[in-house]
């Protein structure tokens, strides 16, 4: 393990956190919608795409003096500035020694708890990016018109889906639903009718993907209690994703056209993308000192092809 003035870089814990993040579900959808990609340094560049990047030249060689015209798909290179994010947790050495069973070894548990909070923050940032996107429609009013709310079987979700496809560069392969919209669509009369169902029809994410003609439905079900601890100790859990749907084209391939990316700066000390775990002992805290576990990552998130995601805002009200 490498040591610096801030403690040891722990490659084993770092590897654990990287694996933990890759397999963590719990309603988190950010990394499925915005596939992670590594950047080598803080001032790296990455291609962003718009409709102007998709050019279809004339393919008649005779009209170009016997030479084929170039047909390049190259996005506009823009700088990527990853932001350092980090949290730490202390483990009281004396109390840790007295704990029974698997709770005696706390470093891995602490690392996973801290990593889950960093991933929740990442989810919040991606949800905010999607919610602020301008390639969108905002529903309003009650009734059966296309632009009405989907609550209580209102509006026309399939007409909105058709409009989304007309406003996208490629056919969407992903439908993002906040949990409240997911529940509303499961009970929507238009969805039930589309499935040719009876009262016994069970509408799953796979069924919704089928009727909306996408490869996958992602439901943002994760909740969080807010940033500040209340004096009473009571926390109100709220959904990170709320009152929206989004039709998106997602391609995890590096430098491919896709709706968005999570950029992870490569950590040279441990040769992984994004996460870095450091540990050290603080003798000033507790009877026998406190072991500190800090998890950090350098990252940023962005929509890189605005025409590959179409957002339905205020889907319910």
C-alpha positions as CSV (number, residue, x, y, z in Angstrom):
1,X,0.0,0.0,0.0
2,X,1.2,3.5,-0.9
3,X,1.4,6.0,1.9
4,X,1.1,9.8,1.8
5,X,0.4,12.5,4.3
6,X,-3.3,11.6,4.1
7,X,-2.9,7.9,4.8
8,X,-2.6,4.7,3.0
9,X,-4.1,4.1,-0.5
10,X,-5.7,0.7,-0.1
11,X,-5.9,-1.2,-3.4
12,X,-7.9,-4.1,-2.0
13,X,-10.6,-1.9,-0.6
14,X,-10.5,0.2,-3.7
15,X,-11.1,-3.0,-5.8
16,X,-13.9,-4.0,-3.5
17,X,-15.6,-0.6,-3.9
18,X,-15.3,-0.7,-7.7
19,X,-16.9,-4.2,-7.8
20,X,-19.5,-3.0,-5.2
21,X,-20.5,-0.1,-7.4
22,X,-20.7,-2.2,-10.5
23,X,-23.1,-4.6,-8.9
24,X,-25.1,-2.2,-6.6
25,X,-28.8,-2.1,-7.7
26,X,-31.2,-0.6,-5.0
27,X,-33.1,1.5,-7.6
28,X,-30.0,3.2,-8.9
29,X,-30.2,3.8,-12.6
30,X,-27.7,6.5,-13.4
31,X,-24.9,4.2,-14.6
32,X,-27.3,2.3,-16.8
33,X,-28.6,5.5,-18.4
34,X,-25.2,7.3,-18.5
35,X,-22.7,4.5,-19.0
36,X,-19.4,5.2,-17.2
37,X,-16.3,5.9,-19.3
38,X,-12.7,6.5,-18.2
39,X,-10.7,9.6,-18.9
40,X,-7.0,9.7,-18.3
41,X,-6.6,13.1,-16.9
42,X,-8.6,16.1,-15.7
43,X,-8.2,18.1,-18.9
44,X,-9.1,15.3,-21.2
45,X,-11.6,15.8,-24.1
46,X,-14.6,13.8,-25.2
47,X,-16.9,14.0,-28.3
48,X,-20.3,15.6,-27.9
49,X,-22.9,15.0,-30.6
50,X,-25.7,17.0,-32.2
51,X,-27.7,16.6,-35.4
52,X,-25.1,18.7,-37.1
53,X,-22.6,15.8,-36.6
54,X,-24.8,13.5,-38.7
55,X,-24.1,14.4,-42.3
56,X,-25.2,12.2,-45.2
57,X,-23.1,13.2,-48.3
58,X,-24.0,12.4,-51.9
59,X,-22.6,8.9,-52.7
60,X,-22.4,9.4,-56.5
61,X,-18.7,9.1,-57.2
62,X,-19.2,10.4,-60.8
63,X,-20.5,13.7,-59.4
64,X,-17.3,14.2,-57.4
65,X,-14.6,13.7,-60.1
66,X,-14.5,9.9,-59.5
67,X,-13.7,10.2,-55.8
68,X,-15.9,9.0,-52.9
69,X,-16.9,11.8,-50.5
70,X,-15.9,11.5,-46.9
71,X,-18.6,10.3,-44.5
72,X,-17.3,11.0,-41.0
73,X,-19.2,10.8,-37.8
74,X,-17.1,12.8,-35.4
75,X,-18.5,14.7,-32.4
76,X,-17.3,18.1,-31.3
77,X,-14.5,17.5,-28.8
78,X,-15.2,19.2,-25.5
79,X,-13.0,19.3,-22.3
80,X,-14.0,17.1,-19.4
81,X,-13.2,18.4,-15.9
82,X,-13.7,15.7,-13.3
83,X,-14.7,16.9,-9.8
84,X,-13.3,15.2,-6.7
85,X,-16.0,13.7,-4.5
86,X,-15.4,12.0,-1.2
87,X,-16.7,11.0,2.2
88,X,-15.2,9.2,5.2
89,X,-16.3,7.1,8.1
90,X,-14.6,6.5,11.4
91,X,-14.3,3.2,13.2
92,X,-13.8,3.3,16.9
93,X,-11.0,0.8,17.6
94,X,-12.2,-0.2,21.1
95,X,-15.8,-0.6,20.1
96,X,-14.9,-2.5,16.9
97,X,-12.9,-5.0,18.9
98,X,-15.8,-5.7,21.2
99,X,-18.3,-6.3,18.3
100,X,-19.3,-9.9,17.6
101,X,-19.1,-12.0,14.5
102,X,-18.8,-10.4,11.0
103,X,-19.1,-6.9,12.4
104,X,-15.7,-7.0,14.0
105,X,-14.0,-6.3,10.7
106,X,-15.5,-3.0,9.8
107,X,-13.3,-1.5,7.0
108,X,-15.2,-3.2,4.2
109,X,-18.5,-2.4,5.7
110,X,-17.5,1.2,6.1
111,X,-16.2,1.4,2.5
112,X,-19.5,0.0,1.1
113,X,-21.6,2.4,3.2
114,X,-19.6,5.4,2.1
115,X,-19.6,4.3,-1.6
116,X,-23.3,3.9,-1.6
117,X,-23.7,7.5,-0.4
118,X,-21.4,8.7,-3.1
119,X,-23.4,6.7,-5.7
120,X,-26.6,8.3,-4.3
121,X,-25.1,11.7,-4.9
122,X,-24.1,10.7,-8.4
123,X,-27.7,9.6,-9.0
124,X,-29.0,12.9,-7.8
125,X,-26.7,14.8,-10.2
126,X,-27.8,12.6,-13.2
127,X,-31.5,13.0,-12.3
128,X,-31.0,16.8,-12.2
129,X,-29.3,16.7,-15.6
130,X,-32.2,14.8,-17.1
131,X,-34.8,16.9,-15.4
132,X,-33.3,20.1,-16.8
133,X,-32.9,18.8,-20.3
134,X,-34.5,21.0,-23.0
135,X,-35.4,18.4,-25.6
136,X,-38.6,17.8,-23.6
137,X,-42.4,18.2,-23.3
138,X,-44.2,19.3,-20.1
139,X,-47.6,17.8,-19.5
140,X,-50.5,19.8,-18.0
141,X,-54.2,19.5,-17.2
142,X,-56.5,16.6,-16.8
143,X,-58.3,14.7,-19.5
144,X,-57.5,12.4,-22.4
145,X,-55.6,14.9,-24.7
146,X,-52.0,14.1,-25.7
147,X,-50.6,16.8,-23.4
148,X,-52.6,15.9,-20.3
149,X,-51.3,14.3,-17.1
150,X,-51.0,10.5,-17.1
151,X,-52.5,10.3,-13.6
152,X,-55.7,8.3,-13.3
153,X,-55.4,7.0,-16.9
154,X,-55.3,10.5,-18.3
155,X,-53.4,11.8,-21.3
156,X,-52.1,9.5,-24.1
157,X,-48.7,8.0,-23.2
158,X,-48.3,6.3,-26.6
159,X,-48.9,9.5,-28.5
160,X,-46.2,11.1,-26.3
161,X,-43.9,8.2,-27.1
162,X,-44.5,8.7,-30.8
163,X,-43.7,12.4,-30.4
164,X,-40.5,11.5,-28.5
165,X,-39.4,9.3,-31.3
166,X,-39.9,12.1,-33.8
167,X,-37.6,14.3,-31.6
168,X,-34.8,11.8,-31.2
169,X,-31.8,11.2,-33.4
170,X,-32.1,7.4,-33.1
171,X,-35.0,5.1,-32.1
172,X,-35.0,5.0,-28.3
173,X,-33.9,1.7,-26.7
174,X,-34.4,2.8,-23.1
175,X,-37.4,4.2,-21.2
176,X,-36.6,5.9,-17.9
177,X,-39.5,6.1,-15.4
178,X,-39.5,7.7,-12.0
179,X,-41.1,5.3,-9.5
180,X,-44.4,7.3,-9.3
181,X,-44.8,7.3,-13.0
182,X,-44.0,3.6,-13.2
183,X,-46.9,2.9,-10.8
184,X,-49.2,5.1,-12.8
185,X,-48.4,3.4,-16.1
186,X,-48.9,0.0,-14.6
187,X,-52.5,1.0,-13.9
188,X,-53.1,3.1,-17.0
189,X,-56.1,2.0,-19.1
190,X,-54.2,2.6,-22.4
191,X,-51.3,0.4,-21.3
192,X,-53.8,-2.3,-20.1
193,X,-55.7,-2.1,-23.4
194,X,-52.5,-2.3,-25.4
195,X,-51.6,-5.6,-23.6
196,X,-55.0,-7.0,-24.5
197,X,-55.3,-7.8,-20.8
198,X,-57.8,-9.0,-18.3
199,X,-58.1,-7.9,-14.7
200,X,-55.5,-10.5,-13.9
201,X,-52.8,-8.9,-16.1
202,X,-49.6,-8.3,-14.2
203,X,-47.8,-5.4,-15.8
204,X,-44.0,-5.7,-15.3
205,X,-41.1,-3.6,-16.5
206,X,-40.6,-6.2,-19.3
207,X,-44.2,-5.7,-20.4
208,X,-43.9,-1.9,-20.4
209,X,-40.7,-2.3,-22.5
210,X,-42.7,-4.4,-24.9
211,X,-45.6,-2.0,-25.3
212,X,-43.4,1.1,-25.6
213,X,-41.1,-0.8,-28.0
214,X,-37.8,-0.3,-26.1
215,X,-35.2,-2.8,-25.0
216,X,-35.3,-1.9,-21.4
217,X,-37.3,0.1,-18.8
218,X,-35.3,1.7,-16.0
219,X,-37.2,2.6,-12.9
220,X,-35.6,5.2,-10.6
221,X,-36.7,3.9,-7.2
222,X,-33.8,5.1,-5.0
223,X,-34.6,7.4,-2.1
224,X,-32.6,9.7,0.0
225,X,-33.1,11.6,3.3
226,X,-31.6,14.9,2.4
227,X,-28.3,16.6,3.1
228,X,-28.8,17.8,6.7
229,X,-29.4,15.9,9.8
230,X,-32.5,17.1,11.6
231,X,-32.3,17.9,15.3
232,X,-35.1,15.4,16.0
233,X,-33.2,12.7,14.3
234,X,-36.2,12.0,12.0
235,X,-35.4,11.8,8.3
236,X,-38.0,12.1,5.5
237,X,-37.1,9.8,2.6
238,X,-37.9,11.1,-0.8
239,X,-37.4,9.7,-4.3
240,X,-34.5,11.0,-6.3
241,X,-36.4,10.6,-9.6
242,X,-39.9,12.1,-9.5
243,X,-42.7,12.9,-11.9
244,X,-40.9,12.3,-15.2
245,X,-40.3,9.8,-18.0
246,X,-37.5,9.9,-20.5
247,X,-37.0,8.1,-23.8
248,X,-33.3,7.6,-24.5
249,X,-30.9,6.0,-26.8
250,X,-28.1,4.4,-24.8
251,X,-24.9,2.9,-26.2
252,X,-22.2,1.8,-23.6
253,X,-19.4,1.8,-26.3
254,X,-16.6,4.3,-25.7
255,X,-17.0,7.4,-27.8
256,X,-20.2,6.2,-29.4
257,X,-23.3,8.3,-29.8
258,X,-25.3,7.9,-26.7
259,X,-27.5,10.2,-24.5
260,X,-25.0,10.7,-21.7
261,X,-21.9,9.6,-19.9
262,X,-20.5,9.5,-16.4
263,X,-16.8,10.4,-16.8
264,X,-14.5,8.7,-14.3
265,X,-10.9,9.9,-13.9
266,X,-8.5,7.0,-13.8
267,X,-6.7,6.7,-10.5
268,X,-3.0,6.0,-11.3
269,X,-2.2,4.8,-7.8
270,X,-4.5,1.8,-8.1
271,X,-5.1,1.7,-11.9
272,X,-8.9,1.8,-11.6
273,X,-11.5,4.2,-12.9
274,X,-13.0,6.6,-10.5
275,X,-12.8,5.2,-7.0
276,X,-9.9,5.5,-4.5
277,X,-10.0,4.3,-0.9
278,X,-7.6,5.6,1.7
279,X,-7.2,4.5,5.3
280,X,-5.4,5.9,8.3
281,X,-5.4,5.8,12.1
282,X,-6.4,8.9,14.1
283,X,-5.1,8.4,17.6
284,X,-6.8,11.6,18.9
285,X,-10.3,10.1,18.8
286,X,-11.7,7.5,21.2
287,X,-10.0,5.5,23.9
288,X,-7.7,3.7,21.6
289,X,-8.0,5.9,18.5
290,X,-10.2,5.7,15.4
291,X,-9.5,4.0,12.1
292,X,-10.6,6.3,9.2
293,X,-11.9,4.9,5.9
294,X,-12.2,7.5,3.1
295,X,-13.8,6.7,-0.3
296,X,-13.4,9.2,-3.1
297,X,-13.8,9.4,-6.8
298,X,-13.1,12.0,-9.5
299,X,-16.0,12.2,-11.8
300,X,-18.5,14.3,-13.7
301,X,-21.8,13.6,-15.6
302,X,-23.2,15.1,-18.7
303,X,-25.6,14.7,-21.6
304,X,-23.3,14.3,-24.6
305,X,-26.0,13.9,-27.3
306,X,-29.0,16.0,-26.5
307,X,-31.0,14.6,-29.4
308,X,-30.7,11.1,-27.9
309,X,-32.9,11.8,-24.9
310,X,-36.4,13.2,-24.8
311,X,-37.9,14.0,-21.4
312,X,-41.5,14.0,-20.3
313,X,-41.8,16.5,-17.4
314,X,-44.6,16.7,-14.9
315,X,-46.0,13.4,-16.2
316,X,-48.5,13.1,-13.4
317,X,-49.2,16.7,-12.3
